[in-house]
Structure formats: C-alpha cells, structure tokens
Amino acid sequence: MKTKQSRFYSGLTPSGPYILARLKPMHYPIGGWESRQSNDQAGNDNRMSVTQRVLVTGGTGFVGSAVIRALIGSGRRIRALVRPGSPRDNIAGLDVELTEGDLRDPASIDRAMAETGVLFHVAADYRLWAPDHNEIVKNNLNGTRIVMEAALRHGVERIVYTSSVATLAPRPDGSPADEGSPLDESRAIGAYKQSKVAAERLVQAMTAERGLPAVIVNPSTPIGPRDIKPTPTGRIIVEAASGRMPGYVDTSLNLVHVDDVAAGHLAALERGRVGELYILGGENVTLARMLGEIARLMGRRPPRLRIPRVAIYPLAVVTETVARFTKREPFVTLDGLRMAKHHMVFDSAKAERELGYRARPFTEGLAEAIAWFRQAGYLG
C-alpha cells in the first residue's frame, strides 16, 4: 500500500462520524429453499438446501470475507467474485472457488452467476470522495442492476443484498432510526450515500415488480479483524490507537462487530422476508466514547479536545481543491462535515425479533480490531 501522508486526517463513515487529527506519515500494509415465494410466504419455516452453490460478490473485502467465513461451516459450495489484482489475504486458505470479474462487466457477472442458487451481493464502491462523484453513483447503482438482472436470468432462488444504514434518515429528535425511516435520495449527503439509496430503491422495485427474491440487510458501522483496506472506521481505530487523535466532533455512530454482521446475513438468508429491510447494528455510542475506549485499550489518556465543525470548513475547501489536481481522496471533505452534523444511531429490534439477530458489545469489536491491526503491522 502507499504511504498516507498529511498533517490532517478526517475519519468519516457513511453513517456519520468525523474526526480531525494531526498525523505523521502512515503505512497501510496489504496484507432446499422454496423458489419464487411471495413476500407473505417467505418466512421462518423455510430453509435453503446446502447443496446449492452460493455466490458472494465482494468476497475479499471486510464484510464479504466475513460472510464467506460464516458460510464455510455450513457445507455449502461457495464461489467468490473477485476483481483481478485484488488482495486475497482475507480468504487465503479457505475452501472457496474464485472467479474474476467486475460489477461493470455483464459478461463476467453472467459467468460468475452460472449454476448459482443463492447470492450475497456484498460488493460496493466504498469511497467517500472521487474526482467525479457520479462515478461512485454509477458504479454502485449500475453494478447492482447488472448483478440483479443476471440473478433473474439465471433463476437464482434467494438473494441477500447488502445495503447500508446510509439509506435511512436520522430522526429529528435524535432517537434511534429504524427500517421505517427511508432517506430520500435528494437529501442524501455525498455520492456514496446517494448511490446506496438509489441501489436499494432499485432492488426494492425489482422485488416488487419482477419477483426478485431479495432480502435487504442494512449494516451499520462494522469493526473487527481483517479490515485490510482499511475502511474509514478502521483508519479511525488505527489513528486513535497510535495516539494521533487529539480531538473529535460531537457526533454518534452505531458500532457492530463484522462477524455479527456476517451472522446477520446468514440469518436473513434463512429467516428474512423477501422485500424487507433489516438493520444489522450493534451499540450506539458517541465518538468521544469510542475514542475513550480505544485509549483505554492502548493504555493512553482519551482525547479531550472537542472541535467545532465550523472551524474545519476552510480546511475542507482547500483539501478538496487540491484533491481535484492530485486525484487523491482528501482527508477532510465538505460532505464529511455535513454528515458529522447528525447523530447516526439505529435500532436493530426488527432483526432481533424476526431473524434472531444478536450483537456482542462494541468493546469486543474494538479490542479484536486493535489486536488484528497490531498483528498485521498497522500499529507501531
């Protein structure tokens, strides 16, 4: 991986948090289901045959590889769609068939979808900034359309589509949002949120109008081992664990262990209702509490400096201007500051009730993430 060099860093997830920190140069190392059921019929009394092939898109990624690991013990035949040249570390040594392809290439998706009975569409363009914001929207929306069209052509019997809590609107009173709080695309902040809202609406329309057998899951902010990229939240953990997070803004997020998210995907496959959304979250915590827990795990004092968002806007303008010339993602963005205005807290009660979903304390996810980052060489 390339060295990340900057005096400032903004750690921002699509569900909201934003941090400003002074940084030293950093190195990130590489390292029998009944088909075509109606929405009313798809319930808890049906199970998928373990003889069916399962296709997982985004199988080398943070969440995708966790889904594959959860599937390993099920006896199912697993195929992972991987991009040419993508690191395979997260699934190295696992009994998984790899097929190379690209979400933008219909022919490669058709090849991957052959003889598939179950699909987990986990892959997404997970960037919070690009020189052309429309590129992120097109990748996620068009990629999802290509995958779902192929699933219909090949007669896939069951689909779990990985959406995001980014598609849900925060409640004005600050209470946790649930699946009944859809976010209008016109109000979505940033290209990633816009793309996930548009893609989720597409899947919902295809389910209602064309019989797409899809269950939608909405993970919150996953943390834990094997965050190889790392994700924006993973960067926050690395920087905070390294003592480079002296400040924060007043915001909240929902933290969940990535393996609980993966278990939620399998529960949605087995017990989810077609066309329904299920939030796969964990605990709602303030950013200050998250950083304080990381400091405790590292034996450091927690950051005390609370930074007003308005003070960071001039820096965001500068970094975005520079990024348009360098084509490198800026560390502080205007969209990031706008997202940080909201406390992104969520309620997983529906998944708990209908899927039997459970999530462990967020502190366990942080501890395992730090242990993995240390072992993988991300921490000095």
C-alpha positions as CSV (number, residue, x, y, z in Angstrom):
1,M,0.0,0.0,0.0
2,K,1.1,3.6,-0.5
3,T,2.2,5.8,2.4
4,K,-0.6,8.1,3.6
5,Q,1.0,11.5,4.3
6,S,-0.8,14.5,5.6
7,R,-0.9,16.9,8.5
8,F,-4.6,16.3,9.0
9,Y,-7.0,13.3,8.6
10,S,-10.8,13.1,8.7
11,G,-12.1,9.7,9.6
12,L,-15.6,9.5,8.2
13,T,-18.0,6.7,7.8
14,P,-21.2,6.8,5.7
15,S,-23.1,6.6,9.0
16,G,-21.7,9.8,10.2
17,P,-18.6,10.2,12.4
18,Y,-15.9,12.7,11.6
19,I,-12.6,13.3,13.3
20,L,-9.8,15.8,12.8
21,A,-6.3,14.7,13.7
22,R,-2.7,15.7,13.1
23,L,-0.9,12.8,11.5
24,K,2.6,11.5,10.9
25,P,3.2,9.6,7.6
26,M,1.4,6.2,7.8
27,H,1.9,2.9,6.0
28,Y,-1.2,0.7,5.4
29,P,0.2,-2.8,4.5
30,I,-1.5,-5.2,2.1
31,G,-1.9,-8.0,3.7
32,G,-34.0,-26.7,-0.1
33,W,-35.3,-23.2,-0.4
34,E,-38.7,-22.8,-2.0
35,S,-38.1,-20.6,-5.0
36,R,-40.2,-17.7,-6.1
37,Q,-42.1,-17.4,-2.8
38,S,-44.4,-14.4,-2.3
39,N,-43.5,-11.9,0.3
40,D,-46.1,-13.3,2.6
41,Q,-44.9,-16.9,2.2
42,A,-41.2,-16.3,2.8
43,G,-40.9,-16.9,6.5
44,N,-39.2,-18.8,9.2
45,D,-40.4,-22.2,8.3
46,N,-38.3,-22.5,5.1
47,R,-34.6,-23.4,4.7
48,M,-32.1,-23.4,1.8
49,S,-30.6,-26.6,0.6
50,V,-27.0,-26.8,1.5
51,T,-26.3,-28.4,-1.9
52,Q,-26.8,-25.1,-3.7
53,R,-23.9,-23.0,-4.8
54,V,-23.6,-19.7,-3.1
55,L,-22.1,-16.7,-4.9
56,V,-20.6,-13.9,-2.8
57,T,-19.7,-10.6,-4.5
58,G,-17.0,-8.5,-2.8
59,G,-15.7,-11.7,-1.2
60,T,-12.2,-10.4,-0.5
61,G,-13.5,-7.3,1.3
62,F,-14.1,-6.7,5.0
63,V,-17.7,-7.7,5.2
64,G,-17.7,-10.1,2.2
65,S,-14.9,-12.2,3.6
66,A,-16.7,-12.3,7.0
67,V,-19.8,-13.6,5.2
68,I,-17.6,-16.3,3.5
69,R,-16.1,-17.4,6.8
70,A,-19.6,-17.7,8.3
71,L,-20.6,-19.8,5.3
72,I,-17.6,-22.1,5.5
73,G,-19.0,-24.4,8.2
74,S,-22.4,-24.8,6.5
75,G,-21.3,-27.3,3.9
76,R,-22.4,-25.1,1.1
77,R,-20.4,-24.7,-2.1
78,I,-19.0,-21.2,-2.1
79,R,-17.9,-19.1,-5.1
80,A,-16.4,-15.6,-4.6
81,L,-16.5,-12.9,-7.2
82,V,-13.1,-11.1,-7.0
83,R,-11.7,-8.2,-9.0
84,P,-8.4,-9.0,-11.0
85,G,-5.5,-7.9,-8.9
86,S,-7.4,-7.5,-5.6
87,P,-5.7,-8.8,-2.5
88,R,-6.9,-12.2,-1.5
89,D,-5.4,-12.3,2.0
90,N,-8.8,-12.3,3.8
91,I,-9.9,-15.6,2.2
92,A,-6.5,-17.2,1.7
93,G,-6.6,-20.9,2.5
94,L,-10.3,-21.1,2.6
95,D,-12.3,-23.7,0.6
96,V,-13.7,-21.2,-1.9
97,E,-13.9,-21.1,-5.6
98,L,-12.7,-17.8,-7.0
99,T,-14.0,-16.3,-10.2
100,E,-12.6,-13.0,-11.5
101,G,-15.0,-10.3,-12.7
102,D,-16.1,-6.7,-12.4
103,L,-19.6,-5.4,-11.4
104,R,-19.5,-3.2,-14.5
105,D,-18.9,-6.1,-16.9
106,P,-22.1,-8.0,-17.5
107,A,-20.3,-10.9,-19.2
108,S,-18.1,-11.6,-16.2
109,I,-21.2,-11.4,-13.9
110,D,-23.0,-13.9,-16.1
111,R,-20.1,-16.3,-15.8
112,A,-20.0,-16.0,-12.1
113,M,-23.7,-16.4,-11.7
114,A,-23.8,-19.7,-13.6
115,E,-25.3,-22.6,-11.6
116,T,-25.8,-20.3,-8.6
117,G,-28.8,-20.9,-6.3
118,V,-28.1,-18.2,-3.6
119,L,-26.5,-14.8,-4.0
120,F,-25.0,-12.5,-1.4
121,H,-24.4,-9.2,-3.2
122,V,-22.0,-7.5,-0.8
123,A,-19.6,-5.7,-3.2
124,A,-19.8,-1.9,-3.5
125,D,-17.7,1.1,-4.4
126,Y,-16.9,2.2,-0.9
127,R,-15.4,5.6,-1.5
128,L,-16.4,8.8,0.2
129,W,-14.9,11.0,-2.5
130,A,-13.9,10.8,-6.1
131,P,-12.9,13.4,-8.7
132,D,-16.2,12.7,-10.5
133,H,-18.8,11.9,-7.8
134,N,-21.1,10.4,-10.5
135,E,-18.6,7.6,-10.9
136,I,-19.4,6.3,-7.4
137,V,-23.2,6.5,-8.0
138,K,-22.9,4.8,-11.4
139,N,-20.7,2.0,-10.0
140,N,-23.0,1.2,-7.2
141,L,-26.3,1.7,-9.0
142,N,-25.3,0.2,-12.4
143,G,-23.3,-2.6,-10.7
144,T,-26.3,-3.6,-8.6
145,R,-28.6,-3.5,-11.6
146,I,-26.2,-5.8,-13.6
147,V,-25.9,-8.3,-10.8
148,M,-29.7,-8.4,-10.1
149,E,-30.5,-8.7,-13.8
150,A,-28.1,-11.6,-14.1
151,A,-29.7,-13.2,-10.9
152,L,-33.1,-13.1,-12.6
153,R,-31.8,-14.6,-15.8
154,H,-30.1,-17.4,-14.0
155,G,-33.0,-18.2,-11.8
156,V,-31.3,-17.5,-8.5
157,E,-33.6,-18.6,-5.8
158,R,-32.6,-16.4,-2.9
159,I,-30.7,-13.1,-2.6
160,V,-29.3,-11.2,0.3
161,Y,-28.5,-7.7,-0.7
162,T,-26.1,-5.7,1.4
163,S,-27.3,-2.1,1.7
164,S,-26.3,0.2,4.5
165,V,-27.8,2.4,7.3
166,A,-26.7,5.2,5.0
167,T,-30.1,4.7,3.2
168,L,-32.0,5.6,6.4
169,A,-32.8,9.0,7.7
170,P,-31.8,10.1,11.2
171,R,-34.7,11.1,13.4
172,P,-35.1,14.8,14.2
173,D,-35.4,14.1,17.9
174,G,-32.1,12.1,17.9
175,S,-33.7,8.8,18.8
176,P,-32.5,5.6,17.0
177,A,-33.8,5.3,13.5
178,D,-35.3,2.0,12.2
179,E,-36.3,0.5,8.9
180,G,-39.4,2.7,8.6
181,S,-37.2,5.8,8.2
182,P,-36.1,5.8,4.5
183,L,-33.9,8.6,3.3
184,D,-34.9,10.5,0.2
185,E,-32.2,10.3,-2.4
186,S,-32.3,14.1,-2.8
187,R,-31.4,14.5,0.9
188,A,-28.6,12.0,0.9
189,I,-25.2,13.7,1.7
190,G,-22.4,12.7,-0.7
191,A,-22.0,10.3,-3.6
192,Y,-21.7,7.1,-1.5
193,K,-25.0,7.7,0.4
194,Q,-26.8,8.8,-2.8
195,S,-25.5,5.6,-4.6
196,K,-26.6,3.3,-1.8
197,V,-30.1,4.9,-1.6
198,A,-30.5,4.6,-5.4
199,A,-29.3,1.0,-5.4
200,E,-31.6,0.0,-2.6
201,R,-34.6,1.5,-4.3
202,L,-33.7,-0.4,-7.4
203,V,-33.6,-3.7,-5.6
204,Q,-36.9,-2.9,-3.9
205,A,-38.5,-2.1,-7.2
206,M,-37.2,-5.2,-8.9
207,T,-38.5,-7.3,-5.9
208,A,-42.0,-5.7,-6.1
209,E,-42.4,-5.6,-9.9
210,R,-40.3,-8.5,-11.2
211,G,-40.2,-11.1,-8.4
212,L,-36.6,-10.6,-7.5
213,P,-36.2,-12.9,-4.4
214,A,-34.2,-10.4,-2.4
215,V,-33.9,-9.7,1.3
216,I,-32.1,-6.4,2.2
217,V,-29.8,-6.0,5.1
218,N,-28.5,-2.6,6.4
219,P,-25.3,-3.0,8.4
220,S,-24.3,0.0,10.5
221,T,-20.6,0.6,11.1
222,P,-18.6,-2.7,11.1
223,I,-15.4,-3.1,13.1
224,G,-13.2,-6.1,14.0
225,P,-10.5,-8.2,12.4
226,R,-9.4,-8.4,8.8
227,D,-10.1,-4.7,7.9
228,I,-7.4,-4.9,5.4
229,K,-8.0,-1.8,3.3
230,P,-8.7,-0.3,6.0
231,T,-12.2,1.1,5.9
232,P,-12.8,4.7,7.1
233,T,-13.7,3.4,10.5
234,G,-10.7,1.2,10.5
235,R,-8.5,4.2,9.9
236,I,-10.0,5.9,12.9
237,I,-9.1,3.0,15.0
238,V,-5.6,2.9,13.7
239,E,-5.0,6.6,14.2
240,A,-6.6,6.6,17.7
241,A,-4.7,3.6,18.8
242,S,-1.5,5.2,17.5
243,G,-2.2,8.3,19.7
244,R,-2.9,10.6,16.7
245,M,-6.4,11.5,17.6
246,P,-6.3,14.5,19.9
247,G,-9.7,15.8,19.0
248,Y,-13.2,15.0,17.9
249,V,-16.6,16.5,17.0
250,D,-19.9,15.9,18.8
251,T,-21.5,13.1,16.9
252,S,-22.6,9.5,17.4
253,L,-22.5,6.2,15.5
254,N,-23.5,2.6,15.7
255,L,-20.7,0.1,16.1
256,V,-21.1,-3.6,15.3
257,H,-18.6,-6.5,15.1
258,V,-18.1,-7.5,11.5
259,D,-18.7,-11.2,12.4
260,D,-22.1,-10.3,13.8
261,V,-22.9,-8.6,10.6
262,A,-21.9,-11.7,8.7
263,A,-24.1,-13.9,11.0
264,G,-26.9,-11.5,10.3
265,H,-26.5,-12.1,6.6
266,L,-27.0,-15.8,7.1
267,A,-30.0,-15.2,9.4
268,A,-31.5,-13.0,6.7
269,L,-30.9,-15.8,4.1
270,E,-32.7,-18.4,6.3
271,R,-35.4,-16.4,8.0
272,G,-35.7,-13.0,6.3
273,R,-38.8,-11.9,4.4
274,V,-38.4,-11.1,0.8
275,G,-38.6,-7.4,0.1
276,E,-37.9,-6.4,3.8
277,L,-35.1,-4.4,5.3
278,Y,-33.2,-5.5,8.4
279,I,-30.8,-3.2,10.3
280,L,-27.7,-5.2,11.4
281,G,-26.3,-2.9,14.1
282,G,-24.7,-3.0,17.5
283,E,-24.3,-0.3,20.1
284,N,-25.0,3.4,19.7
285,V,-22.0,5.3,21.1
286,T,-20.7,8.8,20.9
287,L,-17.4,9.4,19.1
288,A,-15.9,10.6,22.3
289,R,-16.8,7.3,24.0
290,M,-15.4,5.2,21.1
291,L,-12.1,7.1,21.2
292,G,-12.0,6.8,25.0
293,E,-12.4,3.1,24.8
294,I,-9.6,2.8,22.2
295,A,-7.4,4.9,24.5
296,R,-8.2,2.6,27.5
297,L,-7.3,-0.5,25.4
298,M,-4.0,1.1,24.5
299,G,-3.2,2.4,27.9
300,R,-3.4,6.1,26.8
301,R,-5.4,9.1,28.0
302,P,-8.5,9.8,25.9
303,P,-8.7,12.8,23.7
304,R,-10.3,15.9,25.4
305,L,-10.4,18.4,22.6
306,R,-13.9,18.9,21.1
307,I,-13.6,20.7,17.8
308,P,-16.5,22.7,16.3
309,R,-17.3,21.8,12.8
310,V,-17.4,25.4,11.6
311,A,-13.7,25.7,12.3
312,I,-12.9,23.0,9.8
313,Y,-14.8,24.2,6.8
314,P,-11.9,26.3,5.4
315,L,-9.6,23.3,5.5
316,A,-12.2,21.2,3.7
317,V,-12.4,23.6,0.9
318,V,-8.6,23.6,0.5
319,T,-8.2,19.9,0.6
320,E,-11.0,19.3,-1.9
321,T,-9.4,21.8,-4.3
322,V,-6.0,20.2,-4.0
323,A,-7.5,16.7,-4.5
324,R,-9.0,17.7,-7.8
325,F,-5.5,18.2,-9.1
326,T,-3.8,15.2,-7.4
327,K,-6.8,12.8,-7.9
328,R,-6.2,11.5,-4.4
329,E,-9.0,11.3,-1.9
330,P,-8.8,14.3,0.5
331,F,-8.6,13.8,4.2
332,V,-11.2,16.4,5.1
333,T,-14.3,17.0,2.9
334,L,-17.3,19.2,2.9
335,D,-19.6,16.2,2.7
336,G,-17.9,14.8,5.7
337,L,-18.5,17.9,7.7
338,R,-22.2,17.9,6.7
339,M,-22.6,14.2,7.7
340,A,-21.0,14.9,11.1
341,K,-23.9,17.2,11.9
342,H,-26.1,14.2,12.5
343,H,-26.0,11.6,15.3
344,M,-26.4,8.4,13.3
345,V,-28.0,6.0,15.8
346,F,-30.1,3.0,14.9
347,D,-32.3,0.2,16.3
348,S,-31.9,-3.4,15.3
349,A,-35.0,-4.6,17.1
350,K,-36.6,-5.9,13.9
351,A,-33.7,-8.1,13.0
352,E,-33.5,-9.3,16.6
353,R,-37.2,-10.2,16.6
354,E,-37.5,-11.7,13.1
355,L,-34.1,-13.1,12.4
356,G,-32.9,-14.0,15.9
357,Y,-30.0,-11.5,15.3
358,R,-27.7,-10.7,18.2
359,A,-24.7,-8.4,18.5
360,R,-21.9,-8.5,21.1
361,P,-20.7,-5.4,22.9
362,F,-18.8,-2.9,20.7
363,T,-15.8,-3.0,23.1
364,E,-15.1,-6.6,21.9
365,G,-15.1,-5.5,18.3
366,L,-12.6,-2.6,19.1
367,A,-10.4,-5.0,21.0
368,E,-10.3,-7.5,18.2
369,A,-9.7,-4.8,15.6
370,I,-6.8,-3.4,17.5
371,A,-5.3,-6.8,18.0
372,W,-5.6,-7.6,14.3
373,F,-4.2,-4.2,13.3
374,R,-1.2,-4.7,15.6
375,Q,-0.5,-8.3,14.3
376,A,-0.9,-7.1,10.7
377,G,1.6,-4.3,11.2
378,Y,-0.7,-1.3,11.0
379,L,0.3,-0.2,14.6
380,G,3.9,0.6,15.5
